[in-house]
Amino acid sequence: MKTKIFLSVLLPFFSSVAFSQEIVKEGKEWNVLYVEEPHQIPIYTHYTYIIFFSGDTIINGVNYSILSRSKNISKENSEIVGFMREENGRVYARNTTSPEGLLYDFTLKTGDTVFIQNYVDYDNTKWSDSILLVVDHTKEEAIEGATRKSFYLKYLFGNDIVDHADTWYSGIGSICGLTYVGERIMLSSGGHYLLCAYEDSELIYKNSFYSNCYLAVETCQNPKIKQLATVLPNPTKDFIQIQLNEYQQDLLIFKLYDNSGKFVLQKEIKSQAEEVSVKTLPKGIYLYHLENKEKQIIQTGKIVKRK
């Protein structure tokens, strides 16, 4: 009897430390969705990149892991897109011609600021100038059976502050995808979204906003051209109203997620106008989607919640 009690205590402990808290590690992979949404054109294209480490190299006497990507789930026809190394909780990255830049700092504490220089790109030029981020808060979270530290970041631009600019998870990286730290600051639509992450083929992160870890290349009708529903007011403080633009005989479900892709709430749409309270939610950017009865996503969008 004592042996059984001993094992029941130990098993949860071992399962919570099974995965690495490091980013730069052979065997780690990231499935990143890219949504290309041209302005003024009623179509958009999405596809998934598999980002992974494919060996080691030395540049100017410094050891780096080689970062590659492929649009093929089997990782065929991959290309080298950059080089990374990790030291004392900090991740540095570069391409073939750039200097080294700080991409992540997992030693930060609440209130700390950090300059991020993202030099990983796919045309051998830097993706953006330095961006200044401040840690709004950190916390420990259970993600796919492992306890990870999460970093909720704001963006500082002069005297302006952008809430929920990015979220990082130790051992996983940014919710925008490993190499797209802070990208949502720069884009009004489209961009990159982390779908899933793996370590030695084991799932370590799943974005609950999407049903699959890999979306094949597809060209779709732009939902911004003809919206099924209007969600107002936006920004909002206490509530939102979902107004259907056309009569729908079938039941629709409205689902809301925070900016890290975590499910927040849902509401069945049974009439032409339904009100949803968001009064108790923290301020920030939220993602929503409308599902039909077959659980197909038929509209997506963003909502800004103010205090």
Sequence and secondary structure as in RCSB ss.txt:
>XXXX:A:sequence
MKTKIFLSVLLPFFSSVAFSQEIVKEGKEWNVLYVEEPHQIPIYTHYTYIIFFSGDTIINGVNYSILSRSKNISK
ENSEIVGFMREENGRVYARNTTSPEGLLYDFTLKTGDTVFIQNYVDYDNTKWSDSILLVVDHTKEEAIEGATRKS
FYLKYLFGNDIVDHADTWYSGIGSICGLTYVGERIMLSSGGHYLLCAYEDSELIYKNSFYSNCYLAVETCQNPKI
KQLATVLPNPTKDFIQIQLNEYQQDLLIFKLYDNSGKFVLQKEIKSQAEEVSVKTLPKGIYLYHLENKEKQIIQT
GKIVKRK
>XXXX:A:secstr
 HHHHHHHHHHHHHHHTSS S SS TTEEEEEEEEE  TT SEEEEEEEEEEEEEEEEETTEEEEEEEEESSTT 
TT EEEEEEEEETTEEEEE SSS  EEEEETT  TT EEEE     SSSS SSS EEEEEEEEEEEEETTEEEEE
EEEEEEETTEEEEEEEEEETTTEETT TT TTHHHH SS EEEEEEEEETTEEEEE TTSS S    EEEE TTT
S SEEEESSSBSSEEEEEESS   S EEEEEEETTS EEEEEEE SSEEEEE TTS SEEEEEEEE TT  EEEE
EEEEE  
